[in-house]
Amino acid sequence: MGRVIVKEERCKGCGYCIDVCKNESLNLNPDRRNSNGYNVAVFDEDRECSGCAMCADVCPDAALVVYR
């Protein structure tokens, strides 16, 4: 249904998006870091996304784009 694109260079790995995702479609990848050294959020393609955009709403860095 939905899909989340993470703008990795904007992500600071705060985890707010992970906390609000009711489908557990987002997580922090310990092996993936942006140029600032932050672990970034990643969208799990194997999980379903409802497209609710709560993750994008709570992101303080506007690092997420949600497609429905």
PDBQT receptor file of N, H, CA, C and O in Angstrom, charges set to zero:
ATOM      1  N   MET A   1       0.817  -1.186   0.000  1.00  0.00    +0.000 N 
ATOM      2  CA  MET A   1       0.000   0.000   0.000  1.00  0.00    +0.000 C 
ATOM      3  C   MET A   1       0.869   1.261   0.000  1.00  0.00    +0.000 C 
ATOM      4  O   MET A   1       0.823   2.046  -0.948  1.00  0.00    +0.000 OA
ATOM      5  N   GLY A   2       1.654   1.456   1.053  1.00  0.00    +0.000 N 
ATOM      6  H   GLY A   2       1.691   0.819   1.822  1.00  0.00    +0.000 HD
ATOM      7  CA  GLY A   2       2.490   2.647   1.141  1.00  0.00    +0.000 C 
ATOM      8  C   GLY A   2       3.960   2.319   1.021  1.00  0.00    +0.000 C 
ATOM      9  O   GLY A   2       4.369   1.159   0.974  1.00  0.00    +0.000 OA
ATOM     10  N   ARG A   3       4.741   3.389   0.975  1.00  0.00    +0.000 N 
ATOM     11  H   ARG A   3       4.408   4.331   1.014  1.00  0.00    +0.000 HD
ATOM     12  CA  ARG A   3       6.196   3.239   0.873  1.00  0.00    +0.000 C 
ATOM     13  C   ARG A   3       6.837   4.465   1.512  1.00  0.00    +0.000 C 
ATOM     14  O   ARG A   3       6.327   5.577   1.379  1.00  0.00    +0.000 OA
ATOM     15  N   VAL A   4       7.950   4.262   2.203  1.00  0.00    +0.000 N 
ATOM     16  H   VAL A   4       8.364   3.358   2.311  1.00  0.00    +0.000 HD
ATOM     17  CA  VAL A   4       8.650   5.363   2.852  1.00  0.00    +0.000 C 
ATOM     18  C   VAL A   4      10.040   5.489   2.238  1.00  0.00    +0.000 C 
ATOM     19  O   VAL A   4      10.776   4.510   2.114  1.00  0.00    +0.000 OA
ATOM     20  N   ILE A   5      10.378   6.708   1.859  1.00  0.00    +0.000 N 
ATOM     21  H   ILE A   5       9.780   7.503   1.959  1.00  0.00    +0.000 HD
ATOM     22  CA  ILE A   5      11.720   7.011   1.372  1.00  0.00    +0.000 C 
ATOM     23  C   ILE A   5      12.415   7.809   2.464  1.00  0.00    +0.000 C 
ATOM     24  O   ILE A   5      11.887   8.812   2.942  1.00  0.00    +0.000 OA
ATOM     25  N   VAL A   6      13.607   7.358   2.856  1.00  0.00    +0.000 N 
ATOM     26  H   VAL A   6      14.036   6.543   2.468  1.00  0.00    +0.000 HD
ATOM     27  CA  VAL A   6      14.381   8.042   3.882  1.00  0.00    +0.000 C 
ATOM     28  C   VAL A   6      15.469   8.865   3.202  1.00  0.00    +0.000 C 
ATOM     29  O   VAL A   6      16.287   8.333   2.452  1.00  0.00    +0.000 OA
ATOM     30  N   LYS A   7      15.469  10.152   3.469  1.00  0.00    +0.000 N 
ATOM     31  H   LYS A   7      14.804  10.584   4.078  1.00  0.00    +0.000 HD
ATOM     32  CA  LYS A   7      16.538  11.027   2.985  1.00  0.00    +0.000 C 
ATOM     33  C   LYS A   7      17.686  10.869   3.987  1.00  0.00    +0.000 C 
ATOM     34  O   LYS A   7      17.734  11.552   5.010  1.00  0.00    +0.000 OA
ATOM     35  N   GLU A   8      18.599   9.963   3.674  1.00  0.00    +0.000 N 
ATOM     36  H   GLU A   8      18.560   9.408   2.843  1.00  0.00    +0.000 HD
ATOM     37  CA  GLU A   8      19.611   9.540   4.625  1.00  0.00    +0.000 C 
ATOM     38  C   GLU A   8      20.489  10.673   5.144  1.00  0.00    +0.000 C 
ATOM     39  O   GLU A   8      20.881  10.659   6.310  1.00  0.00    +0.000 OA
ATOM     40  N   GLU A   9      20.797  11.635   4.317  1.00  0.00    +0.000 N 
ATOM     41  H   GLU A   9      20.478  11.647   3.369  1.00  0.00    +0.000 HD
ATOM     42  CA  GLU A   9      21.675  12.720   4.768  1.00  0.00    +0.000 C 
ATOM     43  C   GLU A   9      20.992  13.640   5.773  1.00  0.00    +0.000 C 
ATOM     44  O   GLU A   9      21.665  14.363   6.509  1.00  0.00    +0.000 OA
ATOM     45  N   ARG A  10      19.678  13.618   5.809  1.00  0.00    +0.000 N 
ATOM     46  H   ARG A  10      19.131  13.031   5.211  1.00  0.00    +0.000 HD
ATOM     47  CA  ARG A  10      18.941  14.447   6.776  1.00  0.00    +0.000 C 
ATOM     48  C   ARG A  10      18.663  13.704   8.078  1.00  0.00    +0.000 C 
ATOM     49  O   ARG A  10      18.430  14.329   9.112  1.00  0.00    +0.000 OA
ATOM     50  N   CYS A  11      18.686  12.380   8.033  1.00  0.00    +0.000 N 
ATOM     51  H   CYS A  11      18.876  11.872   7.193  1.00  0.00    +0.000 HD
ATOM     52  CA  CYS A  11      18.333  11.552   9.188  1.00  0.00    +0.000 C 
ATOM     53  C   CYS A  11      19.429  11.596  10.256  1.00  0.00    +0.000 C 
ATOM     54  O   CYS A  11      20.617  11.465   9.963  1.00  0.00    +0.000 OA
ATOM     55  N   LYS A  12      18.988  11.784  11.510  1.00  0.00    +0.000 N 
ATOM     56  H   LYS A  12      18.022  11.891  11.749  1.00  0.00    +0.000 HD
ATOM     57  CA  LYS A  12      19.917  11.793  12.642  1.00  0.00    +0.000 C 
ATOM     58  C   LYS A  12      19.728  10.576  13.542  1.00  0.00    +0.000 C 
ATOM     59  O   LYS A  12      20.332  10.490  14.611  1.00  0.00    +0.000 OA
ATOM     60  N   GLY A  13      18.896   9.645  13.112  1.00  0.00    +0.000 N 
ATOM     61  H   GLY A  13      18.405   9.715  12.243  1.00  0.00    +0.000 HD
ATOM     62  CA  GLY A  13      18.719   8.403  13.859  1.00  0.00    +0.000 C 
ATOM     63  C   GLY A  13      18.034   8.561  15.203  1.00  0.00    +0.000 C 
ATOM     64  O   GLY A  13      18.305   7.788  16.122  1.00  0.00    +0.000 OA
ATOM     65  N   CYS A  14      17.154   9.539  15.340  1.00  0.00    +0.000 N 
ATOM     66  H   CYS A  14      16.934  10.167  14.593  1.00  0.00    +0.000 HD
ATOM     67  CA  CYS A  14      16.490   9.785  16.624  1.00  0.00    +0.000 C 
ATOM     68  C   CYS A  14      15.529   8.656  17.012  1.00  0.00    +0.000 C 
ATOM     69  O   CYS A  14      15.318   8.401  18.197  1.00  0.00    +0.000 OA
ATOM     70  N   GLY A  15      14.946   7.981  16.011  1.00  0.00    +0.000 N 
ATOM     71  H   GLY A  15      15.117   8.189  15.048  1.00  0.00    +0.000 HD
ATOM     72  CA  GLY A  15      14.057   6.857  16.274  1.00  0.00    +0.000 C 
ATOM     73  C   GLY A  15      12.603   7.219  16.489  1.00  0.00    +0.000 C 
ATOM     74  O   GLY A  15      11.790   6.332  16.751  1.00  0.00    +0.000 OA
ATOM     75  N   TYR A  16      12.242   8.500  16.388  1.00  0.00    +0.000 N 
ATOM     76  H   TYR A  16      12.902   9.220  16.176  1.00  0.00    +0.000 HD
ATOM     77  CA  TYR A  16      10.843   8.888  16.563  1.00  0.00    +0.000 C 
ATOM     78  C   TYR A  16       9.950   8.183  15.554  1.00  0.00    +0.000 C 
ATOM     79  O   TYR A  16       8.853   7.740  15.893  1.00  0.00    +0.000 OA
ATOM     80  N   CYS A  17      10.415   8.081  14.319  1.00  0.00    +0.000 N 
ATOM     81  H   CYS A  17      11.306   8.441  14.044  1.00  0.00    +0.000 HD
ATOM     82  CA  CYS A  17       9.623   7.431  13.273  1.00  0.00    +0.000 C 
ATOM     83  C   CYS A  17       9.382   5.958  13.602  1.00  0.00    +0.000 C 
ATOM     84  O   CYS A  17       8.309   5.419  13.330  1.00  0.00    +0.000 OA
ATOM     85  N   ILE A  18      10.368   5.333  14.175  1.00  0.00    +0.000 N 
ATOM     86  H   ILE A  18      11.239   5.771  14.395  1.00  0.00    +0.000 HD
ATOM     87  CA  ILE A  18      10.266   3.920  14.536  1.00  0.00    +0.000 C 
ATOM     88  C   ILE A  18       9.230   3.736  15.644  1.00  0.00    +0.000 C 
ATOM     89  O   ILE A  18       8.443   2.789  15.628  1.00  0.00    +0.000 OA
ATOM     90  N   ASP A  19       9.248   4.658  16.600  1.00  0.00    +0.000 N 
ATOM     91  H   ASP A  19       9.887   5.427  16.612  1.00  0.00    +0.000 HD
ATOM     92  CA  ASP A  19       8.312   4.577  17.727  1.00  0.00    +0.000 C 
ATOM     93  C   ASP A  19       6.856   4.699  17.302  1.00  0.00    +0.000 C 
ATOM     94  O   ASP A  19       5.990   4.055  17.894  1.00  0.00    +0.000 OA
ATOM     95  N   VAL A  20       6.565   5.514  16.285  1.00  0.00    +0.000 N 
ATOM     96  H   VAL A  20       7.268   6.038  15.804  1.00  0.00    +0.000 HD
ATOM     97  CA  VAL A  20       5.159   5.739  15.900  1.00  0.00    +0.000 C 
ATOM     98  C   VAL A  20       4.665   4.793  14.810  1.00  0.00    +0.000 C 
ATOM     99  O   VAL A  20       3.466   4.753  14.535  1.00  0.00    +0.000 OA
ATOM    100  N   CYS A  21       5.548   4.042  14.193  1.00  0.00    +0.000 N 
ATOM    101  H   CYS A  21       6.522   4.074  14.416  1.00  0.00    +0.000 HD
ATOM    102  CA  CYS A  21       5.130   3.160  13.098  1.00  0.00    +0.000 C 
ATOM    103  C   CYS A  21       4.383   1.946  13.646  1.00  0.00    +0.000 C 
ATOM    104  O   CYS A  21       4.973   1.069  14.277  1.00  0.00    +0.000 OA
ATOM    105  N   LYS A  22       3.086   1.914  13.395  1.00  0.00    +0.000 N 
ATOM    106  H   LYS A  22       2.607   2.626  12.883  1.00  0.00    +0.000 HD
ATOM    107  CA  LYS A  22       2.264   0.819  13.922  1.00  0.00    +0.000 C 
ATOM    108  C   LYS A  22       2.509  -0.504  13.202  1.00  0.00    +0.000 C 
ATOM    109  O   LYS A  22       2.168  -1.563  13.727  1.00  0.00    +0.000 OA
ATOM    110  N   ASN A  23       3.091  -0.455  12.015  1.00  0.00    +0.000 N 
ATOM    111  H   ASN A  23       3.369   0.406  11.588  1.00  0.00    +0.000 HD
ATOM    112  CA  ASN A  23       3.378  -1.677  11.255  1.00  0.00    +0.000 C 
ATOM    113  C   ASN A  23       4.814  -2.148  11.417  1.00  0.00    +0.000 C 
ATOM    114  O   ASN A  23       5.210  -3.156  10.834  1.00  0.00    +0.000 OA
ATOM    115  N   GLU A  24       5.595  -1.419  12.210  1.00  0.00    +0.000 N 
ATOM    116  H   GLU A  24       5.274  -0.600  12.684  1.00  0.00    +0.000 HD
ATOM    117  CA  GLU A  24       7.011  -1.742  12.428  1.00  0.00    +0.000 C 
ATOM    118  C   GLU A  24       7.759  -1.847  11.098  1.00  0.00    +0.000 C 
ATOM    119  O   GLU A  24       8.575  -2.747  10.899  1.00  0.00    +0.000 OA
ATOM    120  N   SER A  25       7.464  -0.914  10.195  1.00  0.00    +0.000 N 
ATOM    121  H   SER A  25       6.801  -0.183  10.357  1.00  0.00    +0.000 HD
ATOM    122  CA  SER A  25       8.075  -0.898   8.862  1.00  0.00    +0.000 C 
ATOM    123  C   SER A  25       9.417  -0.176   8.824  1.00  0.00    +0.000 C 
ATOM    124  O   SER A  25      10.142  -0.262   7.833  1.00  0.00    +0.000 OA
ATOM    125  N   LEU A  26       9.748   0.530   9.893  1.00  0.00    +0.000 N 
ATOM    126  H   LEU A  26       9.160   0.600  10.698  1.00  0.00    +0.000 HD
ATOM    127  CA  LEU A  26      10.995   1.286   9.950  1.00  0.00    +0.000 C 
ATOM    128  C   LEU A  26      11.878   0.772  11.075  1.00  0.00    +0.000 C 
ATOM    129  O   LEU A  26      11.384   0.351  12.121  1.00  0.00    +0.000 OA
ATOM    130  N   ASN A  27      13.169   0.809  10.859  1.00  0.00    +0.000 N 
ATOM    131  H   ASN A  27      13.571   1.152  10.009  1.00  0.00    +0.000 HD
ATOM    132  CA  ASN A  27      14.118   0.467  11.913  1.00  0.00    +0.000 C 
ATOM    133  C   ASN A  27      15.443   1.174  11.655  1.00  0.00    +0.000 C 
ATOM    134  O   ASN A  27      15.677   1.699  10.567  1.00  0.00    +0.000 OA
ATOM    135  N   LEU A  28      16.301   1.180  12.664  1.00  0.00    +0.000 N 
ATOM    136  H   LEU A  28      16.111   0.753  13.548  1.00  0.00    +0.000 HD
ATOM    137  CA  LEU A  28      17.633   1.756  12.493  1.00  0.00    +0.000 C 
ATOM    138  C   LEU A  28      18.569   0.666  12.021  1.00  0.00    +0.000 C 
ATOM    139  O   LEU A  28      18.560  -0.444  12.554  1.00  0.00    +0.000 OA
ATOM    140  N   ASN A  29      19.357   0.972  11.045  1.00  0.00    +0.000 N 
ATOM    141  H   ASN A  29      19.364   1.873  10.612  1.00  0.00    +0.000 HD
ATOM    142  CA  ASN A  29      20.310   0.016  10.516  1.00  0.00    +0.000 C 
ATOM    143  C   ASN A  29      21.677   0.297  11.127  1.00  0.00    +0.000 C 
ATOM    144  O   ASN A  29      22.289   1.316  10.805  1.00  0.00    +0.000 OA
ATOM    145  N   PRO A  30      22.174  -0.582  12.003  1.00  0.00    +0.000 N 
ATOM    146  CA  PRO A  30      23.460  -0.332  12.651  1.00  0.00    +0.000 C 
ATOM    147  C   PRO A  30      24.638  -0.344  11.682  1.00  0.00    +0.000 C 
ATOM    148  O   PRO A  30      25.712   0.158  12.012  1.00  0.00    +0.000 OA
ATOM    149  N   ASP A  31      24.453  -0.907  10.499  1.00  0.00    +0.000 N 
ATOM    150  H   ASP A  31      23.581  -1.315  10.230  1.00  0.00    +0.000 HD
ATOM    151  CA  ASP A  31      25.539  -0.989   9.523  1.00  0.00    +0.000 C 
ATOM    152  C   ASP A  31      25.520   0.151   8.509  1.00  0.00    +0.000 C 
ATOM    153  O   ASP A  31      26.425   0.271   7.684  1.00  0.00    +0.000 OA
ATOM    154  N   ARG A  32      24.494   0.977   8.575  1.00  0.00    +0.000 N 
ATOM    155  H   ARG A  32      23.758   0.879   9.246  1.00  0.00    +0.000 HD
ATOM    156  CA  ARG A  32      24.358   2.043   7.577  1.00  0.00    +0.000 C 
ATOM    157  C   ARG A  32      24.439   3.398   8.262  1.00  0.00    +0.000 C 
ATOM    158  O   ARG A  32      23.646   3.697   9.154  1.00  0.00    +0.000 OA
ATOM    159  N   ARG A  33      25.391   4.210   7.847  1.00  0.00    +0.000 N 
ATOM    160  H   ARG A  33      26.035   3.966   7.121  1.00  0.00    +0.000 HD
ATOM    161  CA  ARG A  33      25.582   5.547   8.421  1.00  0.00    +0.000 C 
ATOM    162  C   ARG A  33      25.628   6.577   7.308  1.00  0.00    +0.000 C 
ATOM    163  O   ARG A  33      26.066   6.294   6.193  1.00  0.00    +0.000 OA
ATOM    164  N   ASN A  34      25.166   7.782   7.632  1.00  0.00    +0.000 N 
ATOM    165  H   ASN A  34      24.810   8.012   8.537  1.00  0.00    +0.000 HD
ATOM    166  CA  ASN A  34      25.266   8.858   6.652  1.00  0.00    +0.000 C 
ATOM    167  C   ASN A  34      26.628   9.547   6.808  1.00  0.00    +0.000 C 
ATOM    168  O   ASN A  34      27.443   9.118   7.624  1.00  0.00    +0.000 OA
ATOM    169  N   SER A  35      26.876  10.584   6.052  1.00  0.00    +0.000 N 
ATOM    170  H   SER A  35      26.214  10.932   5.389  1.00  0.00    +0.000 HD
ATOM    171  CA  SER A  35      28.189  11.229   6.069  1.00  0.00    +0.000 C 
ATOM    172  C   SER A  35      28.481  11.938   7.393  1.00  0.00    +0.000 C 
ATOM    173  O   SER A  35      29.630  12.281   7.670  1.00  0.00    +0.000 OA
ATOM    174  N   ASN A  36      27.449  12.159   8.210  1.00  0.00    +0.000 N 
ATOM    175  H   ASN A  36      26.515  11.881   7.984  1.00  0.00    +0.000 HD
ATOM    176  CA  ASN A  36      27.634  12.771   9.529  1.00  0.00    +0.000 C 
ATOM    177  C   ASN A  36      27.878  11.725  10.618  1.00  0.00    +0.000 C 
ATOM    178  O   ASN A  36      28.105  12.073  11.777  1.00  0.00    +0.000 OA
ATOM    179  N   GLY A  37      27.831  10.454  10.244  1.00  0.00    +0.000 N 
ATOM    180  H   GLY A  37      27.647  10.172   9.303  1.00  0.00    +0.000 HD
ATOM    181  CA  GLY A  37      28.091   9.373  11.188  1.00  0.00    +0.000 C 
ATOM    182  C   GLY A  37      26.878   8.856  11.934  1.00  0.00    +0.000 C 
ATOM    183  O   GLY A  37      27.019   8.032  12.838  1.00  0.00    +0.000 OA
ATOM    184  N   TYR A  38      25.687   9.321  11.577  1.00  0.00    +0.000 N 
ATOM    185  H   TYR A  38      25.573   9.991  10.843  1.00  0.00    +0.000 HD
ATOM    186  CA  TYR A  38      24.467   8.864  12.234  1.00  0.00    +0.000 C 
ATOM    187  C   TYR A  38      23.973   7.562  11.607  1.00  0.00    +0.000 C 
ATOM    188  O   TYR A  38      23.994   7.404  10.387  1.00  0.00    +0.000 OA
ATOM    189  N   ASN A  39      23.526   6.627  12.460  1.00  0.00    +0.000 N 
ATOM    190  H   ASN A  39      23.509   6.756  13.452  1.00  0.00    +0.000 HD
ATOM    191  CA  ASN A  39      22.809   5.468  11.948  1.00  0.00    +0.000 C 
ATOM    192  C   ASN A  39      21.481   5.967  11.423  1.00  0.00    +0.000 C 
ATOM    193  O   ASN A  39      20.799   6.739  12.097  1.00  0.00    +0.000 OA
ATOM    194  N   VAL A  40      21.107   5.544  10.247  1.00  0.00    +0.000 N 
ATOM    195  H   VAL A  40      21.660   4.916   9.699  1.00  0.00    +0.000 HD
ATOM    196  CA  VAL A  40      19.901   6.074   9.613  1.00  0.00    +0.000 C 
ATOM    197  C   VAL A  40      18.746   5.082   9.680  1.00  0.00    +0.000 C 
ATOM    198  O   VAL A  40      18.940   3.869   9.769  1.00  0.00    +0.000 OA
ATOM    199  N   ALA A  41      17.548   5.633   9.635  1.00  0.00    +0.000 N 
ATOM    200  H   ALA A  41      17.390   6.618   9.563  1.00  0.00    +0.000 HD
ATOM    201  CA  ALA A  41      16.345   4.809   9.574  1.00  0.00    +0.000 C 
ATOM    202  C   ALA A  41      16.245   4.200   8.177  1.00  0.00    +0.000 C 
ATOM    203  O   ALA A  41      16.628   4.821   7.185  1.00  0.00    +0.000 OA
ATOM    204  N   VAL A  42      15.731   2.989   8.119  1.00  0.00    +0.000 N 
ATOM    205  H   VAL A  42      15.420   2.485   8.925  1.00  0.00    +0.000 HD
ATOM    206  CA  VAL A  42      15.523   2.320   6.837  1.00  0.00    +0.000 C 
ATOM    207  C   VAL A  42      14.109   1.750   6.804  1.00  0.00    +0.000 C 
ATOM    208  O   VAL A  42      13.561   1.345   7.829  1.00  0.00    +0.000 OA
ATOM    209  N   PHE A  43      13.544   1.728   5.624  1.00  0.00    +0.000 N 
ATOM    210  H   PHE A  43      13.990   2.057   4.792  1.00  0.00    +0.000 HD
ATOM    211  CA  PHE A  43      12.221   1.161   5.405  1.00  0.00    +0.000 C 
ATOM    212  C   PHE A  43      12.378  -0.305   5.058  1.00  0.00    +0.000 C 
ATOM    213  O   PHE A  43      13.155  -0.654   4.169  1.00  0.00    +0.000 OA
ATOM    214  N   ASP A  44      11.653  -1.161   5.746  1.00  0.00    +0.000 N 
ATOM    215  H   ASP A  44      11.022  -0.877   6.468  1.00  0.00    +0.000 HD
ATOM    216  CA  ASP A  44      11.689  -2.597   5.512  1.00  0.00    +0.000 C 
ATOM    217  C   ASP A  44      10.684  -2.944   4.418  1.00  0.00    +0.000 C 
ATOM    218  O   ASP A  44       9.474  -2.928   4.645  1.00  0.00    +0.000 OA
ATOM    219  N   GLU A  45      11.190  -3.253   3.252  1.00  0.00    +0.000 N 
ATOM    220  H   GLU A  45      12.173  -3.267   3.068  1.00  0.00    +0.000 HD
ATOM    221  CA  GLU A  45      10.346  -3.562   2.091  1.00  0.00    +0.000 C 
ATOM    222  C   GLU A  45       9.437  -4.777   2.322  1.00  0.00    +0.000 C 
ATOM    223  O   GLU A  45       8.402  -4.913   1.670  1.00  0.00    +0.000 OA
ATOM    224  N   ASP A  46       9.827  -5.653   3.244  1.00  0.00    +0.000 N 
ATOM    225  H   ASP A  46      10.668  -5.543   3.773  1.00  0.00    +0.000 HD
ATOM    226  CA  ASP A  46       9.052  -6.862   3.501  1.00  0.00    +0.000 C 
ATOM    227  C   ASP A  46       7.846  -6.625   4.411  1.00  0.00    +0.000 C 
ATOM    228  O   ASP A  46       6.972  -7.483   4.531  1.00  0.00    +0.000 OA
ATOM    229  N   ARG A  47       7.808  -5.457   5.048  1.00  0.00    +0.000 N 
ATOM    230  H   ARG A  47       8.518  -4.760   4.950  1.00  0.00    +0.000 HD
ATOM    231  CA  ARG A  47       6.696  -5.116   5.925  1.00  0.00    +0.000 C 
ATOM    232  C   ARG A  47       5.691  -4.272   5.157  1.00  0.00    +0.000 C 
ATOM    233  O   ARG A  47       6.031  -3.610   4.176  1.00  0.00    +0.000 OA
ATOM    234  N   GLU A  48       4.463  -4.309   5.615  1.00  0.00    +0.000 N 
ATOM    235  H   GLU A  48       4.187  -4.848   6.411  1.00  0.00    +0.000 HD
ATOM    236  CA  GLU A  48       3.428  -3.506   4.994  1.00  0.00    +0.000 C 
ATOM    237  C   GLU A  48       3.443  -2.100   5.570  1.00  0.00    +0.000 C 
ATOM    238  O   GLU A  48       3.666  -1.918   6.766  1.00  0.00    +0.000 OA
ATOM    239  N   CYS A  49       3.210  -1.120   4.733  1.00  0.00    +0.000 N 
ATOM    240  H   CYS A  49       3.029  -1.268   3.760  1.00  0.00    +0.000 HD
ATOM    241  CA  CYS A  49       3.113   0.275   5.151  1.00  0.00    +0.000 C 
ATOM    242  C   CYS A  49       1.703   0.749   4.834  1.00  0.00    +0.000 C 
ATOM    243  O   CYS A  49       1.229   0.598   3.708  1.00  0.00    +0.000 OA
ATOM    244  N   SER A  50       1.034   1.324   5.834  1.00  0.00    +0.000 N 
ATOM    245  H   SER A  50       1.419   1.446   6.748  1.00  0.00    +0.000 HD
ATOM    246  CA  SER A  50      -0.339   1.777   5.627  1.00  0.00    +0.000 C 
ATOM    247  C   SER A  50      -0.397   3.131   4.916  1.00  0.00    +0.000 C 
ATOM    248  O   SER A  50      -1.449   3.530   4.418  1.00  0.00    +0.000 OA
ATOM    249  N   GLY A  51       0.732   3.831   4.871  1.00  0.00    +0.000 N 
ATOM    250  H   GLY A  51       1.587   3.507   5.276  1.00  0.00    +0.000 HD
ATOM    251  CA  GLY A  51       0.747   5.153   4.246  1.00  0.00    +0.000 C 
ATOM    252  C   GLY A  51       0.190   6.239   5.140  1.00  0.00    +0.000 C 
ATOM    253  O   GLY A  51      -0.191   7.303   4.650  1.00  0.00    +0.000 OA
ATOM    254  N   CYS A  52       0.132   5.999   6.438  1.00  0.00    +0.000 N 
ATOM    255  H   CYS A  52       0.441   5.135   6.836  1.00  0.00    +0.000 HD
ATOM    256  CA  CYS A  52      -0.467   6.965   7.368  1.00  0.00    +0.000 C 
ATOM    257  C   CYS A  52       0.350   8.243   7.511  1.00  0.00    +0.000 C 
ATOM    258  O   CYS A  52      -0.197   9.287   7.866  1.00  0.00    +0.000 OA
ATOM    259  N   ALA A  53       1.643   8.176   7.242  1.00  0.00    +0.000 N 
ATOM    260  H   ALA A  53       2.088   7.328   6.954  1.00  0.00    +0.000 HD
ATOM    261  CA  ALA A  53       2.564   9.315   7.289  1.00  0.00    +0.000 C 
ATOM    262  C   ALA A  53       2.831   9.853   8.690  1.00  0.00    +0.000 C 
ATOM    263  O   ALA A  53       3.334  10.967   8.837  1.00  0.00    +0.000 OA
ATOM    264  N   MET A  54       2.503   9.080   9.714  1.00  0.00    +0.000 N 
ATOM    265  H   MET A  54       2.095   8.175   9.594  1.00  0.00    +0.000 HD
ATOM    266  CA  MET A  54       2.826   9.499  11.075  1.00  0.00    +0.000 C 
ATOM    267  C   MET A  54       4.341   9.641  11.242  1.00  0.00    +0.000 C 
ATOM    268  O   MET A  54       4.808  10.528  11.956  1.00  0.00    +0.000 OA
ATOM    269  N   CYS A  55       5.095   8.780  10.594  1.00  0.00    +0.000 N 
ATOM    270  H   CYS A  55       4.715   8.059  10.014  1.00  0.00    +0.000 HD
ATOM    271  CA  CYS A  55       6.551   8.838  10.693  1.00  0.00    +0.000 C 
ATOM    272  C   CYS A  55       7.079  10.172  10.166  1.00  0.00    +0.000 C 
ATOM    273  O   CYS A  55       7.947  10.793  10.781  1.00  0.00    +0.000 OA
ATOM    274  N   ALA A  56       6.558  10.597   9.046  1.00  0.00    +0.000 N 
ATOM    275  H   ALA A  56       5.853  10.093   8.546  1.00  0.00    +0.000 HD
ATOM    276  CA  ALA A  56       6.984  11.870   8.459  1.00  0.00    +0.000 C 
ATOM    277  C   ALA A  56       6.537  13.042   9.320  1.00  0.00    +0.000 C 
ATOM    278  O   ALA A  56       7.241  14.048   9.412  1.00  0.00    +0.000 OA
ATOM    279  N   ASP A  57       5.381  12.924   9.946  1.00  0.00    +0.000 N 
ATOM    280  H   ASP A  57       4.809  12.107   9.871  1.00  0.00    +0.000 HD
ATOM    281  CA  ASP A  57       4.872  13.998  10.799  1.00  0.00    +0.000 C 
ATOM    282  C   ASP A  57       5.745  14.227  12.030  1.00  0.00    +0.000 C 
ATOM    283  O   ASP A  57       5.940  15.368  12.448  1.00  0.00    +0.000 OA
ATOM    284  N   VAL A  58       6.270  13.155  12.610  1.00  0.00    +0.000 N 
ATOM    285  H   VAL A  58       6.112  12.228  12.271  1.00  0.00    +0.000 HD
ATOM    286  CA  VAL A  58       7.056  13.304  13.841  1.00  0.00    +0.000 C 
ATOM    287  C   VAL A  58       8.542  13.548  13.581  1.00  0.00    +0.000 C 
ATOM    288  O   VAL A  58       9.277  13.884  14.509  1.00  0.00    +0.000 OA
ATOM    289  N   CYS A  59       8.989  13.388  12.361  1.00  0.00    +0.000 N 
ATOM    290  H   CYS A  59       8.392  13.115  11.606  1.00  0.00    +0.000 HD
ATOM    291  CA  CYS A  59      10.417  13.539  12.054  1.00  0.00    +0.000 C 
ATOM    292  C   CYS A  59      10.830  15.011  12.187  1.00  0.00    +0.000 C 
ATOM    293  O   CYS A  59      10.340  15.859  11.442  1.00  0.00    +0.000 OA
ATOM    294  N   PRO A  60      11.731  15.319  13.133  1.00  0.00    +0.000 N 
ATOM    295  CA  PRO A  60      12.141  16.708  13.331  1.00  0.00    +0.000 C 
ATOM    296  C   PRO A  60      13.050  17.241  12.219  1.00  0.00    +0.000 C 
ATOM    297  O   PRO A  60      13.281  18.447  12.128  1.00  0.00    +0.000 OA
ATOM    298  N   ASP A  61      13.557  16.351  11.386  1.00  0.00    +0.000 N 
ATOM    299  H   ASP A  61      13.370  15.371  11.460  1.00  0.00    +0.000 HD
ATOM    300  CA  ASP A  61      14.495  16.755  10.341  1.00  0.00    +0.000 C 
ATOM    301  C   ASP A  61      13.921  16.639   8.937  1.00  0.00    +0.000 C 
ATOM    302  O   ASP A  61      14.655  16.802   7.962  1.00  0.00    +0.000 OA
ATOM    303  N   ALA A  62      12.636  16.363   8.812  1.00  0.00    +0.000 N 
ATOM    304  H   ALA A  62      12.040  16.231   9.604  1.00  0.00    +0.000 HD
ATOM    305  CA  ALA A  62      11.969  16.204   7.521  1.00  0.00    +0.000 C 
ATOM    306  C   ALA A  62      12.742  15.245   6.611  1.00  0.00    +0.000 C 
ATOM    307  O   ALA A  62      12.985  15.529   5.438  1.00  0.00    +0.000 OA
ATOM    308  N   ALA A  63      13.115  14.114   7.184  1.00  0.00    +0.000 N 
ATOM    309  H   ALA A  63      12.918  13.883   8.137  1.00  0.00    +0.000 HD
ATOM    310  CA  ALA A  63      13.936  13.142   6.479  1.00  0.00    +0.000 C 
ATOM    311  C   ALA A  63      13.122  12.032   5.819  1.00  0.00    +0.000 C 
ATOM    312  O   ALA A  63      13.695  11.146   5.184  1.00  0.00    +0.000 OA
ATOM    313  N   LEU A  64      11.807  12.063   5.956  1.00  0.00    +0.000 N 
ATOM    314  H   LEU A  64      11.342  12.783   6.472  1.00  0.00    +0.000 HD
ATOM    315  CA  LEU A  64      10.976  10.989   5.418  1.00  0.00    +0.000 C 
ATOM    316  C   LEU A  64       9.952  11.520   4.431  1.00  0.00    +0.000 C 
ATOM    317  O   LEU A  64       9.362  12.582   4.628  1.00  0.00    +0.000 OA
ATOM    318  N   VAL A  65       9.752  10.747   3.353  1.00  0.00    +0.000 N 
ATOM    319  H   VAL A  65      10.231   9.884   3.193  1.00  0.00    +0.000 HD
ATOM    320  CA  VAL A  65       8.711  11.032   2.379  1.00  0.00    +0.000 C 
ATOM    321  C   VAL A  65       7.866   9.766   2.279  1.00  0.00    +0.000 C 
ATOM    322  O   VAL A  65       8.391   8.671   2.077  1.00  0.00    +0.000 OA
ATOM    323  N   VAL A  66       6.567   9.925   2.422  1.00  0.00    +0.000 N 
ATOM    324  H   VAL A  66       6.140  10.814   2.587  1.00  0.00    +0.000 HD
ATOM    325  CA  VAL A  66       5.668   8.777   2.388  1.00  0.00    +0.000 C 
ATOM    326  C   VAL A  66       4.841   8.818   1.108  1.00  0.00    +0.000 C 
ATOM    327  O   VAL A  66       4.240   9.838   0.771  1.00  0.00    +0.000 OA
ATOM    328  N   TYR A  67       4.822   7.698   0.408  1.00  0.00    +0.000 N 
ATOM    329  H   TYR A  67       5.310   6.869   0.682  1.00  0.00    +0.000 HD
ATOM    330  CA  TYR A  67       4.000   7.543  -0.793  1.00  0.00    +0.000 C 
ATOM    331  C   TYR A  67       2.888   6.574  -0.473  1.00  0.00    +0.000 C 
ATOM    332  O   TYR A  67       3.125   5.519   0.116  1.00  0.00    +0.000 OA
ATOM    333  N   ARG A  68       1.680   6.925  -0.856  1.00  0.00    +0.000 N 
ATOM    334  H   ARG A  68       1.488   7.783  -1.334  1.00  0.00    +0.000 HD
ATOM    335  CA  ARG A  68       0.519   6.062  -0.608  1.00  0.00    +0.000 C 
ATOM    336  C   ARG A  68       0.127   5.329  -1.847  1.00  0.00    +0.000 C 
ATOM    337  O   ARG A  68      -0.829   4.554  -1.830  1.00  0.00    +0.000 OA
TER     338      ARG A  68
